């Protein structure tokens, strides 16, 4: 508790753009996010007053950081569960806790929990040898999907295997893997949910996410044309999972829409790229809600502020003659109602540099606006 | 320019809540506001990464602060004009400039400029002696209003004089004053405008402001029942003034609605309490717009996000048994769609600790929500 203001202190482990945007939300709540960053150049470290430089894998660093925090939470899922357990044993409040977070850290643990809970997902198996993969392929068909159980993100650590030969080159004896049937999907969706220690749960409308090369490039809220039945299924699935896994904070449930209904693809236990649209597009943003949840504050209203909200990621493109500041000028001039969010990063090809949000009544027009603004920021005007 | 991000650096002189909220807006634009604060406990100093402690009246302090800033701007109007002129002579870009800002610093200069520009205001005169006041009272009637020409704010430095005897006790030979006729007013309004160096100007809808004891307690956007004619007059008056005074950044024009039309009461050249509603209530907030304006970025859309938006200030009340954090819990539980903005201050009676914003379709209901939430935060539930 900050004795001067009488308000709590949240410590976030990790100093990326999620911490950066959480700090913006913390300011409104009278707080100042405490950030454990790896470098003073991390997105959140550039903007927050209370920054500690340290390693999220070092118990000493995280323990020292935790002193004076009312609750610890995370900008990413790379803090080892045993470290989180030690913090909890030392009397620190950590949300989400190790037993919940492991479901976002280990795809094998996640799949097993979902299977136990009766939550639909693709057929899957934990594998460690080529024979395991071959057996699964025999049973469920080729091609199939192999994923590193721990450490993959944004399409890294995920491979599509056309046949058993490909597995021979891929598997490392040092890692654990899961395989999943490659299910024919209609599209990708995401359900975003927040849960407090008290057990209050809130969901935002289900969104559609659009990937390119395994990276999310666009999010449409709400998912266009989604049947009420599937929207309801997605929301209740997210609420049930948050409850059963004991999640505290925001959880994103990445979903596949298939001919046979919704399947869970991945879980993330933190504010998530699929929820950036909520900053302008929902009455309560995922960043504010994450803070409210981990502090056991009552949750905020999640209703939308417009019929359609579209977020487009700004991903670093090839260097052009036009610097980023000039691109910003052009984008602001051409789309005065598109909202920019830049993360303070040095531009580099393929890097998520920021995002833009547009909203309105006409989906096609809103998508065009968000997509064009993001492309302009990426390419300096040259987009096809 | 920040060489790492390629984006500009704005330095704000003054570390209060306006700088605090401007920093939130700067983060989204990929920047980090540089703040010259008097104390590490100032609202913005508590949340910003790049804070310099110094005095805004010290040329050395401000000059050192300006190094590395692309533009300097202000959280308040207390920087002496000669200091701003010296900065400009030293090659620094300062917005608003000294020649514009003086109209928000000196009520005599402001009234003279408005009179020259043909902008309606109450009858007024610069006075320095009791005889001057008596003459004005003879000509324009009693009671009248006396204001310190420089340095007053939030009702301080303003007196209503019933008769000439009262003036005898009031006037100090060390200060300069103006007197104004006490005009019968229907209500108080405010026009908020932003202007860029390029000359682009944008206005938000005219709002009604409600004062208690000279302090703004509530702002309603748009001003209920304001005729299209008066709304148009208010907007064009604000645009004309911004242009004629050479304002760069946000300017608030406090207005009186009278039976004879609109009169200008005061000017402020910075984001203003009457514009806090724009954070959630307009597509572009006054804080983002101020940054866009002083950076000569194209201005953002100012349209409203809901039919009615009400902001209520949270003013420190008497100490109660319930701490601020507990009050926050109750307010969030009861009004999950009211947005809180707390400024990181130690609660003290009469101090502006924050504000809340509510919006919706039904004005009476929106006012009730905002007012009740603010009262609860102030009084811990005991409001009449």
Interface residues (C-beta under 8 A of the other chain):
Chain A: X1 X4 X5 X6 X7 X8 X20 X21 X23 X24 X26 X27 X28 X29 X30 X31 X32 X41 X45 X46 X47 X48 X49 X51 X283 X284 X292 X297 X298 X299 X300 X301 X303 X305 X323 X324 X325 X328 X329 X332 X333 X336 X337 X339 X340 X341 X342 X343 X344 X345 X346 X347 X354
Chain B: X1 X4 X5 X6 X7 X8 X20 X21 X23 X24 X26 X27 X28 X29 X30 X31 X32 X41 X45 X46 X47 X48 X49 X51 X283 X284 X292 X297 X298 X299 X300 X301 X303 X305 X323 X324 X325 X328 X329 X332 X333 X336 X337 X339 X340 X341 X342 X343 X344 X345 X346 X347 X354
